[in-house]
Amino acid sequence: MISMPTGVRVWLAAGATDMRRGMGGLALQVQQALERDPHAGDLYVFRGRRGDLVKLLWHDDTGMSLYAKRLEHGRFVWPQAKDGVVSLTPAMLSMLLEGIDWRAPQRTWRPEMAG
């Protein structure tokens, strides 16, 4: 897993992205389609049409990084919106990258009132 500093914001690009795009093409998509600065330190997540591949674009203090992950089975859970951007927490990103439905995680227990 990527070690991100505290406070990094994670943005998921809704809709399908052309996965042939590399670092420059995805940075341009962040600027034009999402209207954000790809060099501001936020992390952006993109998914292809088939749904089994995601790419993460992130600029830290030293430069731009591009990561990719392909699931061997199943698809990454993605919002239904055709365009725009969705904010995720780092925990939601971890679930997404593990192939877990990050939209409705369920806790195994709930705290009860002290008696």
Beta strands, then each sheet from edge to edge (+ up, - down):
strand 1: 10-13
strand 2: 43-47
strand 3: 53-59
strand 4: 64-70
strand 5: 85-88
sheet 1: 4+ 3- 2+ 1+ 5-
end
